[in-house]
Amino acid sequence: SKVPSITLNNGVAMPQLGFGVWQVPDDEATKAVATALEAGYRSIDTAAVYGNEGGTGRAVASSGIPREDLFITTKLWNTDQGYDSTLRAFDTSLGKLGLDHVDLYLIHWPLITRETFVDTYRAFEKILADGRARAIGVSNFLPKHLERLLAETSVVPAVNQIELHPQLQQTGMRALHARHGITTEAWSPLGQGMGLLDVPTVVAIAHKHERTAAQVVLRWHLQLGNVVIPKSVTPSRIRENFDVFGFELDADDLAALAALDEGKRLGPDPSTFE
Ligand code: NAD
């Protein structure tokens, strides 16, 4: 495959580019994931709360692609946090996906007041030990959440999936992850397609390379070392977002893009999100 792999801290290889399916209804997800798999994607990012594990699983099953060539991520939703409820929710997710294991299982949000993520993560460690997830990790964790997890549990999360794009570059989180061997995975990597793709700096770099703004932004992520999971339901864009291995941003491009950081969150702030 053209997609480079990132080796997670437990030795498991994860494709650096995958396909996200947030806000894609279940039946449409089957079509979108099938299109993505045909285009060459092998990593799919879903979540229990997206309501499309079933549609994702059906596309995977009918693709005929060997299971070992796929990398399937799903996430535990907030209301299922806690040891026993996590084990039950994981069974439900596997059933909907029609799989006997996932490649990566993530805690979707830390939930600041409920204080259940440590017990939840202990259930994740059992799922990992039982071979039903090849890697476990978290999403939307802030430094204080990661520090508590590292202090109170034994498996260092393989991944922290956080909002990250040129207008929210997460420099501090990326450095913290690097210190602990945690892979940074970028959600809303294209800034949800709003605004970012029209920023003059991005458009100018796209013209320079005869590429699209989306391709420039995805290249930026890849060259930074992020795992990236752009979403689209439009077949031409699904293919466009995968076609990012035939060019490279230079130092001037990277410097210009670095200057776009303005700490602009599009999604919820993990420090207040319940
Ligand atoms: P994104 O940054 O991937 O943007 C997707 C949108 O950008 C599309 O809906 C479309 O409007 C536009 N777009 C896509 N390709 C384009 C192209 N080539 N040209 C022009 N416009 C284009 O946003 P996202 O869906 O929020 O994030 C990607 C994935 O990250 C999600 O599908 C989901 O899997 C994951 N995610 C996770 C969390 C979390 O809390 N862990 C939160 C949000 C998203």
py3Dmol code that shows the C-alpha trace and the ligand (Angstrom):
import py3Dmol

protein = """\
ATOM      1  CA  SER A   1       0.000   0.000   0.000  1.00  0.00           C
ATOM      2  CA  LYS A   2       1.020   3.594  -0.560  1.00  0.00           C
ATOM      3  CA  VAL A   3       0.047   4.549   2.984  1.00  0.00           C
ATOM      4  CA  PRO A   4       2.928   4.573   5.468  1.00  0.00           C
ATOM      5  CA  SER A   5       2.417   2.807   8.785  1.00  0.00           C
ATOM      6  CA  ILE A   6       2.995   4.205  12.224  1.00  0.00           C
ATOM      7  CA  THR A   7       4.291   1.645  14.689  1.00  0.00           C
ATOM      8  CA  LEU A   8       2.305   2.007  17.895  1.00  0.00           C
ATOM      9  CA  ASN A   9       4.000   1.644  21.289  1.00  0.00           C
ATOM     10  CA  ASN A  10       3.026  -2.048  21.467  1.00  0.00           C
ATOM     11  CA  GLY A  11       4.470  -2.867  18.039  1.00  0.00           C
ATOM     12  CA  VAL A  12       1.145  -2.880  16.154  1.00  0.00           C
ATOM     13  CA  ALA A  13       1.272  -1.110  12.765  1.00  0.00           C
ATOM     14  CA  MET A  14      -1.418   1.510  12.106  1.00  0.00           C
ATOM     15  CA  PRO A  15      -1.961   3.122   8.678  1.00  0.00           C
ATOM     16  CA  GLN A  16      -1.140   6.813   8.918  1.00  0.00           C
ATOM     17  CA  LEU A  17      -4.160   7.722   6.759  1.00  0.00           C
ATOM     18  CA  GLY A  18      -7.623   6.364   7.469  1.00  0.00           C
ATOM     19  CA  PHE A  19     -11.261   7.148   6.823  1.00  0.00           C
ATOM     20  CA  GLY A  20     -13.626   8.719   9.399  1.00  0.00           C
ATOM     21  CA  VAL A  21     -17.387   8.203   9.432  1.00  0.00           C
ATOM     22  CA  TRP A  22     -18.748  10.674  12.016  1.00  0.00           C
ATOM     23  CA  GLN A  23     -22.186  12.017  11.022  1.00  0.00           C
ATOM     24  CA  VAL A  24     -22.630   9.420   8.303  1.00  0.00           C
ATOM     25  CA  PRO A  25     -25.966   7.594   8.721  1.00  0.00           C
ATOM     26  CA  ASP A  26     -25.729   3.799   8.997  1.00  0.00           C
ATOM     27  CA  ASP A  27     -26.942   2.936   5.483  1.00  0.00           C
ATOM     28  CA  GLU A  28     -24.832   5.671   3.876  1.00  0.00           C
ATOM     29  CA  ALA A  29     -21.814   4.468   5.851  1.00  0.00           C
ATOM     30  CA  THR A  30     -21.931   1.154   4.009  1.00  0.00           C
ATOM     31  CA  LYS A  31     -21.597   2.993   0.703  1.00  0.00           C
ATOM     32  CA  ALA A  32     -18.987   5.483   1.901  1.00  0.00           C
ATOM     33  CA  VAL A  33     -16.806   2.818   3.530  1.00  0.00           C
ATOM     34  CA  ALA A  34     -17.095   0.599   0.448  1.00  0.00           C
ATOM     35  CA  THR A  35     -15.952   3.542  -1.701  1.00  0.00           C
ATOM     36  CA  ALA A  36     -13.072   4.233   0.674  1.00  0.00           C
ATOM     37  CA  LEU A  37     -11.946   0.595   0.659  1.00  0.00           C
ATOM     38  CA  GLU A  38     -12.064   0.569  -3.156  1.00  0.00           C
ATOM     39  CA  ALA A  39      -9.997   3.759  -3.207  1.00  0.00           C
ATOM     40  CA  GLY A  40      -7.333   2.046  -1.109  1.00  0.00           C
ATOM     41  CA  TYR A  41      -8.050   3.066   2.490  1.00  0.00           C
ATOM     42  CA  ARG A  42      -7.551   0.184   4.929  1.00  0.00           C
ATOM     43  CA  SER A  43      -8.173   2.009   8.224  1.00  0.00           C
ATOM     44  CA  ILE A  44     -11.685   3.025   9.302  1.00  0.00           C
ATOM     45  CA  ASP A  45     -12.564   5.187  12.321  1.00  0.00           C
ATOM     46  CA  THR A  46     -16.053   4.691  13.753  1.00  0.00           C
ATOM     47  CA  ALA A  47     -17.597   4.920  17.246  1.00  0.00           C
ATOM     48  CA  ALA A  48     -20.560   3.445  19.083  1.00  0.00           C
ATOM     49  CA  VAL A  49     -22.191   6.877  19.270  1.00  0.00           C
ATOM     50  CA  TYR A  50     -21.931   7.395  15.491  1.00  0.00           C
ATOM     51  CA  GLY A  51     -24.612   4.718  15.044  1.00  0.00           C
ATOM     52  CA  ASN A  52     -22.828   3.285  12.009  1.00  0.00           C
ATOM     53  CA  GLU A  53     -20.781   0.365  13.318  1.00  0.00           C
ATOM     54  CA  GLY A  54     -23.309  -1.877  11.549  1.00  0.00           C
ATOM     55  CA  GLY A  55     -23.009  -0.118   8.208  1.00  0.00           C
ATOM     56  CA  THR A  56     -19.230  -0.029   8.560  1.00  0.00           C
ATOM     57  CA  GLY A  57     -19.127  -3.744   9.353  1.00  0.00           C
ATOM     58  CA  ARG A  58     -21.295  -4.610   6.361  1.00  0.00           C
ATOM     59  CA  ALA A  59     -18.962  -2.736   3.994  1.00  0.00           C
ATOM     60  CA  VAL A  60     -15.946  -4.465   5.534  1.00  0.00           C
ATOM     61  CA  ALA A  61     -17.555  -7.902   5.220  1.00  0.00           C
ATOM     62  CA  SER A  62     -18.555  -7.477   1.587  1.00  0.00           C
ATOM     63  CA  SER A  63     -15.202  -5.967   0.562  1.00  0.00           C
ATOM     64  CA  GLY A  64     -13.485  -9.345   0.581  1.00  0.00           C
ATOM     65  CA  ILE A  65     -10.344  -7.668   1.951  1.00  0.00           C
ATOM     66  CA  PRO A  66      -8.463 -10.011   4.313  1.00  0.00           C
ATOM     67  CA  ARG A  67      -9.081  -9.046   7.943  1.00  0.00           C
ATOM     68  CA  GLU A  68      -5.362  -8.733   8.642  1.00  0.00           C
ATOM     69  CA  ASP A  69      -5.075  -6.010   5.988  1.00  0.00           C
ATOM     70  CA  LEU A  70      -7.678  -3.847   7.735  1.00  0.00           C
ATOM     71  CA  PHE A  71      -7.367  -1.564  10.746  1.00  0.00           C
ATOM     72  CA  ILE A  72     -10.716  -0.959  12.449  1.00  0.00           C
ATOM     73  CA  THR A  73     -11.115   1.559  15.267  1.00  0.00           C
ATOM     74  CA  THR A  74     -14.192   2.086  17.399  1.00  0.00           C
ATOM     75  CA  LYS A  75     -14.845   4.047  20.582  1.00  0.00           C
ATOM     76  CA  LEU A  76     -16.656   3.540  23.866  1.00  0.00           C
ATOM     77  CA  TRP A  77     -19.419   6.086  24.408  1.00  0.00           C
ATOM     78  CA  ASN A  78     -19.612   8.152  27.597  1.00  0.00           C
ATOM     79  CA  THR A  79     -22.733   6.559  29.079  1.00  0.00           C
ATOM     80  CA  ASP A  80     -21.029   3.144  28.999  1.00  0.00           C
ATOM     81  CA  GLN A  81     -18.026   4.148  31.088  1.00  0.00           C
ATOM     82  CA  GLY A  82     -17.317   1.901  34.096  1.00  0.00           C
ATOM     83  CA  TYR A  83     -15.722  -1.582  34.236  1.00  0.00           C
ATOM     84  CA  ASP A  84     -18.678  -3.911  33.633  1.00  0.00           C
ATOM     85  CA  SER A  85     -20.590  -1.571  31.337  1.00  0.00           C
ATOM     86  CA  THR A  86     -17.472  -1.166  29.189  1.00  0.00           C
ATOM     87  CA  LEU A  87     -17.157  -4.922  28.726  1.00  0.00           C
ATOM     88  CA  ARG A  88     -20.831  -5.097  27.723  1.00  0.00           C
ATOM     89  CA  ALA A  89     -20.573  -2.110  25.362  1.00  0.00           C
ATOM     90  CA  PHE A  90     -17.501  -3.615  23.721  1.00  0.00           C
ATOM     91  CA  ASP A  91     -19.399  -6.859  23.025  1.00  0.00           C
ATOM     92  CA  THR A  92     -22.203  -4.814  21.464  1.00  0.00           C
ATOM     93  CA  SER A  93     -19.762  -2.903  19.251  1.00  0.00           C
ATOM     94  CA  LEU A  94     -18.032  -6.099  18.091  1.00  0.00           C
ATOM     95  CA  GLY A  95     -21.428  -7.634  17.320  1.00  0.00           C
ATOM     96  CA  LYS A  96     -22.477  -4.649  15.225  1.00  0.00           C
ATOM     97  CA  LEU A  97     -19.162  -4.601  13.390  1.00  0.00           C
ATOM     98  CA  GLY A  98     -19.406  -8.363  12.826  1.00  0.00           C
ATOM     99  CA  LEU A  99     -15.813  -8.789  13.962  1.00  0.00           C
ATOM    100  CA  ASP A 100     -14.078 -10.926  16.570  1.00  0.00           C
ATOM    101  CA  HIS A 101     -11.586  -8.165  17.373  1.00  0.00           C
ATOM    102  CA  VAL A 102     -10.921  -4.510  16.658  1.00  0.00           C
ATOM    103  CA  ASP A 103      -7.512  -3.062  15.945  1.00  0.00           C
ATOM    104  CA  LEU A 104      -7.929  -0.060  18.219  1.00  0.00           C
ATOM    105  CA  TYR A 105     -10.466   0.683  20.959  1.00  0.00           C
ATOM    106  CA  LEU A 106     -10.639   4.229  22.344  1.00  0.00           C
ATOM    107  CA  ILE A 107     -12.296   5.911  25.339  1.00  0.00           C
ATOM    108  CA  HIS A 108     -14.222   8.625  23.474  1.00  0.00           C
ATOM    109  CA  TRP A 109     -14.083  11.375  26.162  1.00  0.00           C
ATOM    110  CA  PRO A 110     -12.425  11.670  29.583  1.00  0.00           C
ATOM    111  CA  LEU A 111     -15.577  13.074  31.322  1.00  0.00           C
ATOM    112  CA  ILE A 112     -14.130  15.420  33.862  1.00  0.00           C
ATOM    113  CA  THR A 113     -16.674  15.133  36.668  1.00  0.00           C
ATOM    114  CA  ARG A 114     -17.594  11.467  36.476  1.00  0.00           C
ATOM    115  CA  GLU A 115     -14.111  10.168  37.241  1.00  0.00           C
ATOM    116  CA  THR A 116     -14.821   6.815  35.628  1.00  0.00           C
ATOM    117  CA  PHE A 117     -12.107   6.671  33.016  1.00  0.00           C
ATOM    118  CA  VAL A 118      -9.647   4.710  35.165  1.00  0.00           C
ATOM    119  CA  ASP A 119     -12.105   1.842  35.799  1.00  0.00           C
ATOM    120  CA  THR A 120     -13.096   2.050  32.146  1.00  0.00           C
ATOM    121  CA  TYR A 121      -9.477   1.748  31.096  1.00  0.00           C
ATOM    122  CA  ARG A 122      -8.972  -1.313  33.344  1.00  0.00           C
ATOM    123  CA  ALA A 123     -11.711  -2.997  31.296  1.00  0.00           C
ATOM    124  CA  PHE A 124      -9.823  -1.897  28.161  1.00  0.00           C
ATOM    125  CA  GLU A 125      -6.702  -3.593  29.546  1.00  0.00           C
ATOM    126  CA  LYS A 126      -8.692  -6.828  29.965  1.00  0.00           C
ATOM    127  CA  ILE A 127     -10.021  -6.549  26.387  1.00  0.00           C
ATOM    128  CA  LEU A 128      -6.427  -6.076  25.200  1.00  0.00           C
ATOM    129  CA  ALA A 129      -5.167  -9.031  27.260  1.00  0.00           C
ATOM    130  CA  ASP A 130      -7.963 -11.207  25.846  1.00  0.00           C
ATOM    131  CA  GLY A 131      -6.831 -10.352  22.301  1.00  0.00           C
ATOM    132  CA  ARG A 132     -10.113  -8.676  21.386  1.00  0.00           C
ATOM    133  CA  ALA A 133      -8.411  -5.342  20.682  1.00  0.00           C
ATOM    134  CA  ARG A 134      -4.903  -5.234  19.225  1.00  0.00           C
ATOM    135  CA  ALA A 135      -4.327  -1.811  20.781  1.00  0.00           C
ATOM    136  CA  ILE A 136      -6.143   0.453  23.259  1.00  0.00           C
ATOM    137  CA  GLY A 137      -6.104   4.182  23.704  1.00  0.00           C
ATOM    138  CA  VAL A 138      -8.029   7.336  24.450  1.00  0.00           C
ATOM    139  CA  SER A 139      -9.551  10.358  22.775  1.00  0.00           C
ATOM    140  CA  ASN A 140      -9.858  13.960  23.867  1.00  0.00           C
ATOM    141  CA  PHE A 141      -7.602  13.388  26.890  1.00  0.00           C
ATOM    142  CA  LEU A 142      -5.854  16.443  28.337  1.00  0.00           C
ATOM    143  CA  PRO A 143      -2.473  16.256  30.102  1.00  0.00           C
ATOM    144  CA  LYS A 144      -4.080  15.797  33.545  1.00  0.00           C
ATOM    145  CA  HIS A 145      -6.151  12.843  32.286  1.00  0.00           C
ATOM    146  CA  LEU A 146      -3.150  11.196  30.641  1.00  0.00           C
ATOM    147  CA  GLU A 147      -1.008  11.726  33.725  1.00  0.00           C
ATOM    148  CA  ARG A 148      -3.622  10.072  35.952  1.00  0.00           C
ATOM    149  CA  LEU A 149      -3.975   7.143  33.575  1.00  0.00           C
ATOM    150  CA  LEU A 150      -0.208   6.675  33.381  1.00  0.00           C
ATOM    151  CA  ALA A 151       0.031   6.740  37.184  1.00  0.00           C
ATOM    152  CA  GLU A 152      -2.857   4.375  37.930  1.00  0.00           C
ATOM    153  CA  THR A 153      -2.876   1.806  35.104  1.00  0.00           C
ATOM    154  CA  SER A 154      -0.241  -0.362  33.447  1.00  0.00           C
ATOM    155  CA  VAL A 155      -0.727  -0.106  29.671  1.00  0.00           C
ATOM    156  CA  VAL A 156       0.403   3.193  28.162  1.00  0.00           C
ATOM    157  CA  PRO A 157      -2.334   4.267  25.705  1.00  0.00           C
ATOM    158  CA  ALA A 158      -1.243   3.586  22.131  1.00  0.00           C
ATOM    159  CA  VAL A 159      -3.098   6.613  20.778  1.00  0.00           C
ATOM    160  CA  ASN A 160      -4.751   9.860  21.876  1.00  0.00           C
ATOM    161  CA  GLN A 161      -7.186  11.006  19.193  1.00  0.00           C
ATOM    162  CA  ILE A 162      -7.658  14.787  19.529  1.00  0.00           C
ATOM    163  CA  GLU A 163      -8.976  17.693  17.503  1.00  0.00           C
ATOM    164  CA  LEU A 164      -6.028  18.888  15.430  1.00  0.00           C
ATOM    165  CA  HIS A 165      -5.694  20.930  12.236  1.00  0.00           C
ATOM    166  CA  PRO A 166      -3.613  23.931  11.125  1.00  0.00           C
ATOM    167  CA  GLN A 167      -5.802  26.324  13.142  1.00  0.00           C
ATOM    168  CA  LEU A 168      -5.473  24.146  16.290  1.00  0.00           C
ATOM    169  CA  GLN A 169      -2.009  22.646  16.092  1.00  0.00           C
ATOM    170  CA  GLN A 170      -1.858  21.131  19.594  1.00  0.00           C
ATOM    171  CA  THR A 171       1.903  21.628  19.886  1.00  0.00           C
ATOM    172  CA  GLY A 172       1.918  20.958  23.629  1.00  0.00           C
ATOM    173  CA  MET A 173      -0.142  17.772  23.357  1.00  0.00           C
ATOM    174  CA  ARG A 174       2.011  16.456  20.524  1.00  0.00           C
ATOM    175  CA  ALA A 175       5.152  16.999  22.605  1.00  0.00           C
ATOM    176  CA  LEU A 176       3.574  15.291  25.630  1.00  0.00           C
ATOM    177  CA  HIS A 177       2.513  12.342  23.473  1.00  0.00           C
ATOM    178  CA  ALA A 178       6.007  12.044  22.013  1.00  0.00           C
ATOM    179  CA  ARG A 179       7.521  11.938  25.495  1.00  0.00           C
ATOM    180  CA  HIS A 180       5.268   9.010  26.457  1.00  0.00           C
ATOM    181  CA  GLY A 181       5.290   7.082  23.166  1.00  0.00           C
ATOM    182  CA  ILE A 182       1.638   7.888  22.489  1.00  0.00           C
ATOM    183  CA  THR A 183       0.677   8.340  18.832  1.00  0.00           C
ATOM    184  CA  THR A 184      -1.198  11.545  17.993  1.00  0.00           C
ATOM    185  CA  GLU A 185      -4.296  10.954  15.868  1.00  0.00           C
ATOM    186  CA  ALA A 186      -5.963  14.060  14.412  1.00  0.00           C
ATOM    187  CA  TRP A 187      -9.751  14.368  14.346  1.00  0.00           C
ATOM    188  CA  SER A 188     -11.434  16.979  12.179  1.00  0.00           C
ATOM    189  CA  PRO A 189      -8.101  17.063  10.302  1.00  0.00           C
ATOM    190  CA  LEU A 190      -9.613  19.244   7.550  1.00  0.00           C
ATOM    191  CA  GLY A 191     -11.180  21.611  10.067  1.00  0.00           C
ATOM    192  CA  GLN A 192     -14.510  20.012   9.140  1.00  0.00           C
ATOM    193  CA  GLY A 193     -14.111  21.524   5.671  1.00  0.00           C
ATOM    194  CA  MET A 194     -15.220  24.900   6.981  1.00  0.00           C
ATOM    195  CA  GLY A 195     -13.047  27.979   6.610  1.00  0.00           C
ATOM    196  CA  LEU A 196      -9.667  26.291   6.782  1.00  0.00           C
ATOM    197  CA  LEU A 197      -9.767  25.138   3.164  1.00  0.00           C
ATOM    198  CA  ASP A 198     -10.384  28.747   2.038  1.00  0.00           C
ATOM    199  CA  VAL A 199      -7.567  30.311   4.048  1.00  0.00           C
ATOM    200  CA  PRO A 200      -5.376  32.186   1.494  1.00  0.00           C
ATOM    201  CA  THR A 201      -2.143  30.623   2.762  1.00  0.00           C
ATOM    202  CA  VAL A 202      -3.574  27.131   2.237  1.00  0.00           C
ATOM    203  CA  VAL A 203      -5.021  28.020  -1.159  1.00  0.00           C
ATOM    204  CA  ALA A 204      -1.698  29.537  -2.301  1.00  0.00           C
ATOM    205  CA  ILE A 205       0.259  26.419  -1.318  1.00  0.00           C
ATOM    206  CA  ALA A 206      -2.322  24.293  -3.130  1.00  0.00           C
ATOM    207  CA  HIS A 207      -1.857  26.353  -6.316  1.00  0.00           C
ATOM    208  CA  LYS A 208       1.902  26.095  -6.020  1.00  0.00           C
ATOM    209  CA  HIS A 209       1.768  22.277  -5.948  1.00  0.00           C
ATOM    210  CA  GLU A 210      -1.214  21.983  -8.313  1.00  0.00           C
ATOM    211  CA  ARG A 211      -3.098  20.169  -5.560  1.00  0.00           C
ATOM    212  CA  THR A 212      -6.262  20.916  -3.603  1.00  0.00           C
ATOM    213  CA  ALA A 213      -6.434  22.692  -0.253  1.00  0.00           C
ATOM    214  CA  ALA A 214      -7.605  19.450   1.382  1.00  0.00           C
ATOM    215  CA  GLN A 215      -4.588  17.590  -0.018  1.00  0.00           C
ATOM    216  CA  VAL A 216      -2.229  20.279   1.305  1.00  0.00           C
ATOM    217  CA  VAL A 217      -3.731  20.058   4.787  1.00  0.00           C
ATOM    218  CA  LEU A 218      -3.539  16.247   4.793  1.00  0.00           C
ATOM    219  CA  ARG A 219       0.098  16.415   3.623  1.00  0.00           C
ATOM    220  CA  TRP A 220       0.831  18.783   6.520  1.00  0.00           C
ATOM    221  CA  HIS A 221      -0.522  16.216   8.990  1.00  0.00           C
ATOM    222  CA  LEU A 222       1.421  13.360   7.410  1.00  0.00           C
ATOM    223  CA  GLN A 223       4.688  15.318   7.425  1.00  0.00           C
ATOM    224  CA  LEU A 224       4.117  16.224  11.091  1.00  0.00           C
ATOM    225  CA  GLY A 225       3.756  12.513  11.905  1.00  0.00           C
ATOM    226  CA  ASN A 226       0.068  12.568  12.806  1.00  0.00           C
ATOM    227  CA  VAL A 227      -2.340   9.769  12.060  1.00  0.00           C
ATOM    228  CA  VAL A 228      -5.137  11.379  10.077  1.00  0.00           C
ATOM    229  CA  ILE A 229      -8.755  10.281   9.385  1.00  0.00           C
ATOM    230  CA  PRO A 230     -10.523  12.677   6.996  1.00  0.00           C
ATOM    231  CA  LYS A 231     -14.238  12.164   6.388  1.00  0.00           C
ATOM    232  CA  SER A 232     -16.259  12.582   3.217  1.00  0.00           C
ATOM    233  CA  VAL A 233     -19.271  10.889   1.663  1.00  0.00           C
ATOM    234  CA  THR A 234     -18.464  12.252  -1.806  1.00  0.00           C
ATOM    235  CA  PRO A 235     -16.641   9.584  -3.858  1.00  0.00           C
ATOM    236  CA  SER A 236     -14.407  12.091  -5.694  1.00  0.00           C
ATOM    237  CA  ARG A 237     -13.338  13.679  -2.391  1.00  0.00           C
ATOM    238  CA  ILE A 238     -12.829  10.273  -0.760  1.00  0.00           C
ATOM    239  CA  ARG A 239     -10.352   9.507  -3.563  1.00  0.00           C
ATOM    240  CA  GLU A 240      -8.841  13.009  -3.527  1.00  0.00           C
ATOM    241  CA  ASN A 241      -8.112  12.728   0.197  1.00  0.00           C
ATOM    242  CA  PHE A 242      -6.309   9.435  -0.394  1.00  0.00           C
ATOM    243  CA  ASP A 243      -4.180  10.819  -3.222  1.00  0.00           C
ATOM    244  CA  VAL A 244      -1.650  12.588  -1.011  1.00  0.00           C
ATOM    245  CA  PHE A 245       1.520  10.561  -1.505  1.00  0.00           C
ATOM    246  CA  GLY A 246       2.748  12.046  -4.781  1.00  0.00           C
ATOM    247  CA  PHE A 247       3.993  15.409  -3.522  1.00  0.00           C
ATOM    248  CA  GLU A 248       5.718  16.981  -0.544  1.00  0.00           C
ATOM    249  CA  LEU A 249       5.452  20.293   1.260  1.00  0.00           C
ATOM    250  CA  ASP A 250       8.737  22.149   1.560  1.00  0.00           C
ATOM    251  CA  ALA A 251      10.132  24.076   4.532  1.00  0.00           C
ATOM    252  CA  ASP A 252       8.540  27.352   3.345  1.00  0.00           C
ATOM    253  CA  ASP A 253       5.121  25.700   3.083  1.00  0.00           C
ATOM    254  CA  LEU A 254       5.477  24.181   6.541  1.00  0.00           C
ATOM    255  CA  ALA A 255       6.535  27.521   8.038  1.00  0.00           C
ATOM    256  CA  ALA A 256       3.582  29.305   6.430  1.00  0.00           C
ATOM    257  CA  LEU A 257       1.164  26.667   7.732  1.00  0.00           C
ATOM    258  CA  ALA A 258       2.728  26.777  11.210  1.00  0.00           C
ATOM    259  CA  ALA A 259       1.729  30.444  11.365  1.00  0.00           C
ATOM    260  CA  LEU A 260      -1.983  29.582  11.021  1.00  0.00           C
ATOM    261  CA  ASP A 261      -2.292  28.245  14.577  1.00  0.00           C
ATOM    262  CA  GLU A 262      -4.889  30.262  16.447  1.00  0.00           C
ATOM    263  CA  GLY A 263      -6.123  27.739  19.012  1.00  0.00           C
ATOM    264  CA  LYS A 264      -9.450  27.524  17.201  1.00  0.00           C
ATOM    265  CA  ARG A 265     -11.572  24.651  18.486  1.00  0.00           C
ATOM    266  CA  LEU A 266     -14.459  23.481  16.317  1.00  0.00           C
ATOM    267  CA  GLY A 267     -15.582  20.712  18.665  1.00  0.00           C
ATOM    268  CA  PRO A 268     -16.233  20.577  22.419  1.00  0.00           C
ATOM    269  CA  ASP A 269     -13.526  21.548  24.898  1.00  0.00           C
ATOM    270  CA  PRO A 270     -12.500  18.368  26.787  1.00  0.00           C
ATOM    271  CA  SER A 271     -11.992  20.390  29.978  1.00  0.00           C
ATOM    272  CA  THR A 272     -15.717  21.129  30.187  1.00  0.00           C
ATOM    273  CA  PHE A 273     -17.387  18.431  28.080  1.00  0.00           C
ATOM    274  CA  GLU A 274     -19.673  16.075  29.965  1.00  0.00           C
TER     275      GLU A 274
END
"""
ligand_1 = """\
44
NAD
P -12.971 16.580 8.678
O -11.996 17.584 9.148
O -12.502 15.264 8.215
O -13.868 17.294 7.580
C -14.880 16.593 6.915
C -15.673 17.561 6.060
O -14.805 18.328 5.239
C -16.612 16.847 5.112
O -17.856 16.620 5.712
C -16.704 17.816 3.952
O -17.648 18.811 4.223
C -15.331 18.440 3.940
N -14.403 17.781 3.006
C -13.881 16.527 3.088
N -13.026 16.292 2.087
C -12.993 17.421 1.349
C -12.290 17.790 0.189
N -11.429 16.949 -0.403
N -12.485 19.030 -0.292
C -13.337 19.888 0.296
N -14.028 19.607 1.406
C -13.868 18.373 1.930
O -14.055 16.447 9.870
P -14.651 15.347 10.815
O -15.567 14.431 10.131
O -15.138 16.096 11.990
O -13.384 14.522 11.340
C -12.910 13.359 10.689
C -13.144 12.140 11.535
O -12.566 12.290 12.838
C -14.621 11.862 11.851
O -15.319 11.318 10.760
C -14.485 10.917 13.014
O -14.139 9.622 12.544
C -13.328 11.552 13.786
N -13.791 12.443 14.862
C -13.571 12.072 16.158
C -13.985 12.878 17.210
C -13.695 12.468 18.611
O -14.242 13.061 19.549
N -12.853 11.479 18.835
C -14.659 14.085 16.959
C -14.885 14.449 15.623
C -14.425 13.637 14.600
"""
view = py3Dmol.view(width=600, height=400)
view.addModel(protein, "pdb")
view.setStyle({"model": 0}, {"cartoon": {"style": "trace"}})
view.addModel(ligand_1, "xyz")
view.setStyle({"model": 1}, {"stick": {}})
view.zoomTo()
view.show()
